[in-house]
Amino acid sequence: MEQHCPHCNARLFADGRIDPRAFGEDPRAPRVEHAGALAYVTCPACAQPVRVEAAVTETGTAYVVSHDRK
């Protein structure tokens, strides 16, 4: 499942989630930034921040694009 930027519809990441342990493997992969309790990635196409939320997986914690617009 691909994840897309809600601002410009560019593909953020293809596997549906970002695994924090995978960072550094692919220099083009978005990195999760934290601002207080919020987490976000910067869209590589439009440079807008996109909110993400933690999701527990069988291999640990990953991140998916948040559908909460608040």
Sequence and secondary structure as in RCSB ss.txt:
>XXXX:A:sequence
MEQHCPHCNARLFADGRIDPRAFGEDPRAPRVEHAGALAYVTCPACAQPVRVEAAVTETGTAYVVSHDRK
>XXXX:A:secstr
  EE TTT  EEESSSSB GGGTTT TTS   EEETTEEEEE TTT  EEEEEEEEETTEEEEEE     
